[in-house]
Amino acid sequence: MMATRDRVEQVMNEPKNTQTLLDGWISREELWACTTCNACVEACPLNIDPLDIIQQIRQYLVMEESAAPASLNTMMNNVENNAAPWAYPQADRGLWTTEN
């Protein structure tokens, strides 16, 4: 959140600066490290919703740049192909009940 504030202040003071919020102020590693637990929203005394900013940047990365972590891409492919995040077809999901 502090990086976002610093970027807004920079844009107001130096409108010709080309440093972007993503990769300039917030790294992609920091962005994907967030567990979206909502603690930052609950703790913010100003009722700012930093989780919304994080989710919007993530959405931009996935939808516009196709730049999601490999584990997320695997999960999305499994959901598309198997209707679940696991790499097993629906017909095989109950097989564990018959194993000894």
Residue pairs with C-beta under 8 A, 6 or more apart in sequence:
1 40
1 44
1 48
1 50
1 53
3 21
3 25
3 26
4 21
4 25
4 26
4 50
4 53
6 25
7 19
7 21
7 24
7 25
10 17
10 19
11 17
19 25
21 57
22 28
22 31
22 57
22 60
22 61
26 57
28 61
28 67
31 54
31 57
31 58
31 61
32 58
32 69
34 51
34 54
36 51
36 54
36 55
38 51
40 50
40 51
41 48
41 49
41 50
41 51
44 50
61 67
61 68
62 68
62 72
68 76
74 87
75 85
78 84
78 85
78 86
78 87
79 85
82 88
82 89
82 90
83 90
84 90
84 93
86 93
